[in-house]
Amino acid sequence: MRVLLTFTYGVSLNDWNDRGIITREISLYKKLIENNKNKFYFLTFGTDNDFKYSELLEKIEIIPVFDKITSQIPKFHFIKSLLLPIRLKKLLNDVDVIKTNQIRGSWIACITKILFRKKIIIRGGYDWLSRYKDSATKNGIKSYLKYLINYIWIFLTELFAFRLADGIILTNIEDISFIVKCFKLKKKYKNGKIKFIINFVDTDIFKPLSVRKKEKHIIFIGNIKKVKNLENLCRAFKDLKGFCLDIIGNGPCTKRLMYMVKELDLNVNFLGTIPNNKIPEILNQYEMFILPSYYEGNPKALLEAMSCGIACIGSNIQGINSIIKHKENGYLCGTSHIEIRKAIEKLGADENLRSKLGKNARNYIVENCSLKSIAQQEYLFYRKILGR
């Protein structure tokens, strides 16, 4: 079968590379090609610069569309994106199914379905609407109006996408309950057209290694943005004698966070962006991994750390507490700096508990999230949607 993956709106292969995640993100599709001889196309929001990754992607064909959207004005970018299905008519006629990488940008798949009657699968790492509703600032009339306009826009985007979708993939079971109720999708759900597929981990790469541990060193990996709750994480180290936090990643809050760390003289190091294929060896050097987010979908960094057999701490929120079972395969805590500090102190002082959590975490990932298993689930879902 021929599958077109539309990237998240505004995201290119170059963005994936800059974030260090390109090898991880393409591995699922390379596995699907290897196992089932499928043909994949990547519709990216990049320029011809994305073609430099052709050798890495091997048999995946790259279609960068920002060369077709020449305006530098973001609103015009969006308007022109609505015309892409017409401009790419020849390509779209050749594909069997279109899958979105995230809900943002799903309008391209939906318009293609309307114009060319193609099967579409809407995939989301998390539900956009429910996360926005819980996290957006609403203080003051101006902020509330901005929130309301964005909320309506996101609601209509999801309504349009989910109601038109031939299939829906979400990585969080709570998100499925939300969209079924919110958008009245019971019939699709009963017919098996809504699928829970957890994010994958290449367990042959992300695995326990015999390397020396950095004593009392804790690692965070991810985007440095407000939702990750890194200010409270860093503040937790104010009174944590002997402990050190290493942060891998970058993002809009990096400079502010670095300034705060310097001002408070915290034992925190910023390691920048590191390619995903180098992360397994780095993870194995740490006793603990931590993810104290305010909300998550199905966090890949957490799954990869668990796959390496590391004791993991996560905030007790949707998207994390569906993965971590407290004191069984990980440790849950609150989101305040005091609660985070107590969790680190508790786990840091108990080597037996860390060992137990690490072993159980590895077993959980092998049983539930292996790349081979997830690729097979995805392939069978494509076939179901196509009636094959």
Buried (B, 14 or more C-beta within 10 A) or exposed (E): BBBBBBBBBBBBBBBBBEBBBBBBBBBBBBBBBEEBEBBBBBBBBBBEBBEEBEEEBEEBBBBBBBEBBEEEEEEEBBEBBEEBBEEBEEBBEEBBBBBBBBBBBBBBBBBBBEEBEBBBBBBBBBBBBBBBBEEBEEEEEEEEEBBEEEBEEBBEBBBBBBEBBBBBBBBBEBBBEBBBEBBEBEEBBEEEBBBBBBBBBBBEBBBBEEEEEEEBBBBBBBBBBBBBBBBBBBBBBEEBEEBBBBBBBBBEBBEEBBEBBEEEEBBBEBBEBEEBBEBBEBBBBBBBBBBBBBBBBBBBBBBBBBBBBBBBBBBBBBBBBBBBBEBEBBBBBBBBBEBBBBBBBBBBEBEEBBEBBBBBBBEBBBEBBBBEBBBBBBBEBBEBBBEE
